[in-house]
């Protein structure tokens, strides 16, 4: 009788252990301090909302209820800090990572994740080189620079009728990659590039290179970089009396650009964004309302993509019945998930199969989608 009772107790303990909650750590990496901290925090909040939603649903993985935790690291949008942040997350044994925000951080960090075998999904790094390295654990849920550069070059040629364009970039993997893609497409379309200048992602005074560019009378000036530099650059261009078009990529298509540029913005300012407008996203309107209610601020840029990146990791774990990176990676590679931003499925390189690019124009205090 005693043996029977002991056996029943042991079985009960085993059943209890089998059904106990499992803790799954998901990392986020991006700039939480510095000039583009507002964009990094936006992405972090998107991932946090996904974690909270997943916990509210009581998701089961391999028969156990999963409790998800978000571990966030500040990479300062700096390549050296990015590898340090990546190693910290790997040392914490996170199951997957949402990040990094910038290509300059994502590319060096990707080597750390590949060695550790931890899947990483960037919501915003657009340099094509990121997914051309042959790494098995690197994924992207947004369009790349080749698509953005082609879209802007076509618009400049077909709609703006520009024949001479000057190009500036910040020498980061993101800014230079986007500018290179834009220049390549301009040349293919027969548009003359009258100047190619460089600055840094820390600069605030651009008068020397802008004076040089203005002397060449370009129809448009394109900047490959983020809003923290694009805003003062635009103001200084206007101070020099330049009245032509000002163009940028998704780093310029932000709420921060609207507040930082102030009176310098006009209908002659255009930008591209990797992705589609929130109002066109399947779950965009609802996401924006929930995000604002939760964090008391509007979406800056990449929050819905961070949300989808986190949910893609979780969905793959659920499908595989495991949160171990090596076991759920095949499920992530074969994922077909309906996200906030659209359908999330990856090609053989890790790029999202259905990627859109939207052109915007400044109008009446906001960015107006053109396509």
Secondary structure, DSSP 8 states (H G I E B T S, - for coil): -HHHHHHHHHHHHHHHHHHS-EEEEEEEEE-SSSTTHHHHHHHHHHHHHHHHHHHHHT-EETTEEEEEEEEEEE-TT-HHHHHHHHHHHHHTT-SEEEE-SSHHHHHHHHHHHHHHT-EEEESS---GGGGGS--SSEEESS--HHHHHHHHHHHHHHTS--SEEEEEE-SSHHHHHHHHHHHHHHHHTT-EEEEEEE--TT----HHHHHHHHTTT-SEEEEES-HHHHHHHHHHHHHTT--SEEEE-TTTSSHHHHHHHGGG--TTEEEEEES--GGGSTTHHHHHHHHHHHHSS---SSHHHHHHHHHHHHHHHHHHT---HHHHHHHHHT--EE-SSSEE-B-TTSBBSS--EEEEEEETTEEEE--
